[in-house]
Amino acid sequence: MTTELLPTTLVGSYPQPDWLIDRQKLAGRFPPRVRVNELWRVAPEWLEQAQDDATILAIRDEERAGLDIITDGEVRRESYSNRFATTLEGVDIDHPGTALDRSGHPNPVPRVIGKIRRKHPIEVRDLQFLRANTNHKVKITIPGAFTMTQQAQNEYYSSEEELAMDYAAAVNEEMKDLFAAGADVVQMDEPYMQARAEKARQYGIKVLNRALDGVKGTTAVHICFGYAAIIHERPLGYSFLAEFAEARVDQVSIETAQSSLDCSILRKLRGKTIVLGVLDLSTHQVETPEIVAGRIRRALPFVSLDRLVVAPDCGMKYLPRDIAFRKLQAMVEGAKLVREDYRARGTAR
């Protein structure tokens, strides 16, 4: 069941077990854009079964922590984007290209040599497995079209925008299938709209809206400053955020904890539900419920309580699992404090 006010959820990822993936190797490199099979500790013939078991562990941790909207923890992925991006037609995965990561570091990326098309559903089985293993509302995440464009070497299209529009068509097809399979929320991850804000202002919202064409269901977009374990510096504000007011997306997922974001920017997103990041993932220190409640309250002058969802700042995959679990518990208790305070007053801001 989902709490009516201040429902809690993950952004997407949860720590994978050490027996499933080599977490030291994972943390010692930039997030993969191509497939990196050597990260998995389980033999290929047993990998899907092992990922199923690890997904159930993630689901149960989320439920035990008290989350209202459950994800699959992105347990089957080496990164948030590469599993989807490397399954599309038009990509040469055997001979990767190179592109600069948001830190300026060169990273192997999919090399686009033909028209981007979705050959078949990519995450529908993941969603069906999630749906079959919890009675809660469920959310699943997919990489956004703009971000995949920035994480590719284009050798086919005449412009990045043209490439992005075909990525958007593939995302659109996947989103429709995910909702048909039982998703309550489908979230597109678009961190590169923050990292490449000038390009995003040129065509980012156009591409996002193309991905949403004809989609029926609750949609979200996540925009962040990068994994805190890898990108350590946080600006005080977003370079691309208010622009989402023009997007047809229902929810905008942001981070506020590590950056101490000035939440007054949320005034410009009236009508959108805000997925409010309130857990600082740059530290293993576990927040108290009171700290979490204070971070939620910072947003209340600018967003009504009924338009807030509470989440970590970003994906939790680089944290130790016990720390991630305790942080989620604190987040749930912090949301409860604000909810109880609201009910005691009998009015919403």
Stockholm file with secondary structure:
# STOCKHOLM 1.0

chainA/1-349         MTTELLPTTLVGSYPQPDWLIDRQKLAGRFPPRVRVNELWRVAPEWLEQAQDDATILAIRDEERAGLDIITDGEVRRESYSNRFATTLEGVDIDHPGTALDRSGHPNPVPRVIGKIRRKHPIEVRDLQFLRANTNHKVKITIPGAFTMTQQAQNEYYSSEEELAMDYAAAVNEEMKDLFAAGADVVQMDEPYMQARAEKARQYGIKVLNRALDGVKGTTAVHICFGYAAIIHERPLGYSFLAEFAEARVDQVSIETAQSSLDCSILRKLRGKTIVLGVLDLSTHQVETPEIVAGRIRRALPFVSLDRLVVAPDCGMKYLPRDIAFRKLQAMVEGAKLVREDYRARGTAR
#=GR chainA/1-349 SS CCCSSSCBBCSSBCCCCTTTBCHHHHHTSCCCSSCCGGGBCSCHHHHHHHHHHHHHHHHHHHHHHTCSEECCBTTTCSSTTHHHHTTSEEEEEEEEEEEECTTSCEEEEEEEEEEEECCSCSSHHHHHHHHHTCSSEEEEEEECHHHHHHTSEESSCSSHHHHHHHHHHHHHHHHHHHHHTTCSEEEEECTHHHHTHHHHHHHHHHHHHHHTTTCCSEEEEECCSCCTTTCCCCCSSCSSSGGGGGSCCSEEEEECTTTTCCGGGGGGGTTSEEEEECCCTTCSCCCCHHHHHHHHHHHTTTSCGGGEEEECSSCCTTSCHHHHHHHHHHHHHHHHHHHHHHHHHTCCC
#=GC SS_cons         CCCSSSCBBCSSBCCCCTTTBCHHHHHTSCCCSSCCGGGBCSCHHHHHHHHHHHHHHHHHHHHHHTCSEECCBTTTCSSTTHHHHTTSEEEEEEEEEEEECTTSCEEEEEEEEEEEECCSCSSHHHHHHHHHTCSSEEEEEEECHHHHHHTSEESSCSSHHHHHHHHHHHHHHHHHHHHHTTCSEEEEECTHHHHTHHHHHHHHHHHHHHHTTTCCSEEEEECCSCCTTTCCCCCSSCSSSGGGGGSCCSEEEEECTTTTCCGGGGGGGTTSEEEEECCCTTCSCCCCHHHHHHHHHHHTTTSCGGGEEEECSSCCTTSCHHHHHHHHHHHHHHHHHHHHHHHHHTCCC
//
